[in-house]
C-alpha cells in the first residue's frame, strides 16, 4: 500500500513537467485564446445583423441590432421595417403595424414593406385594408414576387369566401428585403 502512495506524487510531478516541455501549449497567434478585435477592420452593418437574426428566429436580438443601427445612423425605412418585422415575429401586432406604417408613409414604400404591413393587417382581421395594401405592393413589384401574389390571392379568397376558408389553413408569407423569405402562419 505504501509503495502506491509514494509513487502517486512522483507520477504527478512527471505529468506537470511534461506540460512544460516544448511540446506544450503554443503562445503564438494560433494559441488557445480568441483573436483580439481589429480596430482597422470593417464592422458589419446593424441592419445586416438584424436581418440575419430575424432569419434565425432571434427577434429580440434583431430588435436590439436595429435599435443600435438607428442610434448610429438614424431611423430609415429599412430600420423601421426591420423593427416592424421583428415585432411581427414576436406577435406584437400593434407595434409592428405602427412601425411598418411609418416605414411606408414617411419614406418611399418598398413592395416588401407593404407586403409585411398587409400581413399584419390580415393577422388583425382588417382584410379590406390588407387587400388594398397587397395590391399596392403587387403593383410596385410589377407582379414579379410570387409571395406577394400569393398573399393577395389569400386575402381576396378570405374576403370573398370568409365562411368556406378556414383561418387555420391560411398561411401568409412575410417578405424580407434580400434573399430570405419568411412564412407567418395564422395562430387563430
Secondary structure as the mmCIF struct_conf table of DSSP 4:
data_model
#
loop_
_struct_conf.conf_type_id
_struct_conf.id
_struct_conf.beg_label_comp_id
_struct_conf.beg_label_asym_id
_struct_conf.beg_label_seq_id
_struct_conf.end_label_comp_id
_struct_conf.end_label_asym_id
_struct_conf.end_label_seq_id
HELX_RH_AL_P HELX_RH_AL_P1 UNK A 2 UNK A 19
TURN_TY1_P TURN_TY1_P1 UNK A 20 UNK A 20
BEND BEND1 UNK A 21 UNK A 21
TURN_TY1_P TURN_TY1_P2 UNK A 22 UNK A 23
BEND BEND2 UNK A 24 UNK A 24
BEND BEND3 UNK A 28 UNK A 28
TURN_TY1_P TURN_TY1_P3 UNK A 29 UNK A 30
BEND BEND4 UNK A 31 UNK A 33
HELX_LH_PP_P HELX_LH_PP_P1 UNK A 34 UNK A 35
TURN_TY1_P TURN_TY1_P4 UNK A 39 UNK A 40
BEND BEND5 UNK A 41 UNK A 41
HELX_LH_PP_P HELX_LH_PP_P2 UNK A 42 UNK A 45
HELX_RH_AL_P HELX_RH_AL_P2 UNK A 46 UNK A 55
TURN_TY1_P TURN_TY1_P5 UNK A 56 UNK A 57
HELX_RH_AL_P HELX_RH_AL_P3 UNK A 59 UNK A 73
HELX_RH_AL_P HELX_RH_AL_P4 UNK A 77 UNK A 89
TURN_TY1_P TURN_TY1_P6 UNK A 90 UNK A 91
HELX_RH_AL_P HELX_RH_AL_P5 UNK A 93 UNK A 105
BEND BEND6 UNK A 106 UNK A 107
HELX_LH_PP_P HELX_LH_PP_P3 UNK A 108 UNK A 110
HELX_RH_AL_P HELX_RH_AL_P6 UNK A 111 UNK A 123
TURN_TY1_P TURN_TY1_P7 UNK A 124 UNK A 125
HELX_RH_AL_P HELX_RH_AL_P7 UNK A 127 UNK A 140
TURN_TY1_P TURN_TY1_P8 UNK A 141 UNK A 143
HELX_RH_AL_P HELX_RH_AL_P8 UNK A 146 UNK A 160
TURN_TY1_P TURN_TY1_P9 UNK A 162 UNK A 164
BEND BEND7 UNK A 165 UNK A 165
HELX_RH_3T_P HELX_RH_3T_P1 UNK A 167 UNK A 169
STRN STRN1 UNK A 171 UNK A 175
BEND BEND8 UNK A 177 UNK A 179
STRN STRN2 UNK A 181 UNK A 185
#
